[in-house]
């Protein structure tokens, strides 16, 4: 697909970009990958500090719908549900690892830029 196409409102790639650039999508996929590829819902919830039950449910459903996560229900009492990363999710997770490495390498520079921006005087209005 032509890269320019993704700038168009009706382009399907745009919906994919929207889904994969969500903060919780990144964190759920990288969590699954870093914990052996499979986790239960409450394990993920405890691991992901700050995520609500509702947001985790929505994120997992979206990832399952997009083929990045597999949901497996075991017929036990109570039912056991595992979430595992698929091959597609693994390949996306590799990209996320690269982004994470970049963020870790540059966090000090970004924090310094934020501090500089936040402490500088407001610009004078242009007449």
N, C-alpha and C positions, 0 to 999 in steps of 0.2 A: 504494500500500500504506500502510496506517495505520502511523504512526511507532511506536505502542505495540506493534504486531505484532513489530517487530524486537527487542523485549526478550524475546520468547518463545523458549524453547530450540529449538523445531522450525522457526523462521522461516528461510526460505532467505536472506533479506537478511543474517542474522547470519553466514552462511558467507562472503558477499561482503565484509562489513565485516572479518571476520577476515583474508581474503586481501589486501585493499587496505591494511590498516594495518600490514602487515609492513614492517620497516625496509628490507629488500632490495628489496621491490616498489617502494617509493617511490624508492629510489636507482637501480634499473635503469630504470624508466620516465623519470625525469628525465634520466638519462644519455643514453638514446636520443634524447629530445627535444632535448637541448642539443647533440648531435653530428650534427645533420642528419636524425635519424629512423631511421638504419640503422647498425648496427655488427656486426662479427664477434665471435665468442665471446671470443677472446683480447684483442681491443681493449677489450671491456667489462671483462674480468677485470683488465687493467692499469689501466683508468680507475677502477675501484671498489676502492680501497685497502682491504685486509682481507677481501675476500670470498674464500671457498674455491671451488675448481672445483665441488665437490659442491653447495654452496649456490647458486652461479650457475646450475648446471644445473637444480636444483629450482625456482628462482625463474622461470627462463625457461619451463620446461614449464608451470608453474602459470599464468603470464601468457598463454601460448599457448592453454592450455585455456580460459581465461576470455575469450578474444577480444581481449586487449589488445596482444599481440605476434604478429607473423607471422614464421614461420620459413621461409626459402627456401633450398633445397638446389640447388646448381648441379652438373651432372654433369661435373666436372673431376677430374683426378688431381693432388693429393689433392682430395677433395670440398670445395667451398667452401660455407659456410653463413652466411647473413646473417640478422640479427634486426632487424625494423623495427617501429615502433610503429604500431598501427592507429588508426582514427578514434576508437574507444572508448578506447584507451589515451591518445590525445592529450587527450581531454576530461578524463580523470582526471588526467593530468599537469598540466593547467591548475590544477586544485584543489591539487595538490601544490606548485606554484609559489607559490600564495597562502600555504600553510602555511610554506614555506621563507622567504618574505618576512617573515612574522610571527616566525618563529624568529630570523632575523637582526636584526630590529628590537628583539627582547626578550631576546637572549642575555645582555647585561650585567646586566639586572635578575634574570634567572633564576640566573646564576652568583653574584650577590650574595646572593640568597635562600638558595642552597645553602650558601654560606660561613657566613652567619649561623646557619643551622640546625645545621650541623656543628660550630660552635664554641660554641654555647650549652650551659650546664650541663644535665645530665640532669634531667628533672622528678622531683620528690619523689613517692614512692608515695602513693597515696590510701588512707587507712585506713577 
